[in-house]
Amino acid sequence: MSSVRFAFIPVMTLFLMAPAMAQTVGQAAGQRQETWVRVQTSFNFFVPGPAGDSEEARKSGESARRSIYQMAAHECDVLREVLAKDCRIESLSTNIGRQFGQQQQEGYTVNGSMNFSITVK
């Protein structure tokens, strides 16, 4: 029984060391797995302009949406400049509300968030 126990210990040691040895070999060969990190940015701004049912109001709302898409593209550029090797827009959530009335400036209130996946430099 004691010889079985002595044979069992080296076999278990080898079994437990195999994953660590495999990691060391992979790292020594320069194989580095890139890790994706999630970055979230929230925003809230106001776009002045007509907010009724006119053609000008439609163009004003489109301008607000266009500025959101430009912000998302620019945010990936900023992330690449500062800390990311690669950047992907994962999701973009927006809420655009018309604001009009006698005591308020007409325009659109824009709220939302952007989610990106990046690999760190």
Secondary structure, 3 states (H helix, E strand, C coil): CHHHHHHHHHHHHHHHHHHHHHHHHHHHCCCCCCCEEEEEEEEEEEEECCCCCCHHHHHHHHHHHHHHHHHHHHHHHHHHHHCEEEEEEEEEEEEEEEECCCCCCCEEEEEEEEEEEEEEC
